[in-house]
Amino acid sequence: MENPARNIAFVPPPDRRQSETALAIARGTARLLRSLGFTCISELPLPSGRRADLVALNERGEIWIVEIKSSVEDLRADQKWHEYRAHCDRLFFAFTQDLPCEIFPQDTGLIIADAYGAHMQCEAPEHKIAATTRKQMTVRFGMAAALRINRLVDPQGHADFWE
């Protein structure tokens, strides 16, 4: 008898909101963040109702948000990135080497990435978030991670009630 668990993908299929370039930047950036001691969640809903491209959490409880930009037009059209700062200790932009660093805000960190890795071009300034916000973000992070694992283990029995 065939085990149905063998047919479950370990990585959920892409939700098709992101371009191939954005997905490649996210992958390389997540690899960099893991090398720095962080775990990442993509497309995490924030308390404000926005969704952060990547949220990273380390064992000290530091929270970083990385906004992914795949083109100059993508950056110009984005009017919401300012709102992410209230939910993290450091805010970064991640992009390909094809984009110039000068177009990004000076008070954010810069990560240059491709599908295979990334490097930090410019460290983000630290602005510690309030303890209540940190707790709220940490709980959201943990809930999202657990729900995504639950979907992998039992895709038919898991209702989308939180994300």
Disulfide bonds with the S-S distance in Angstrom:
none
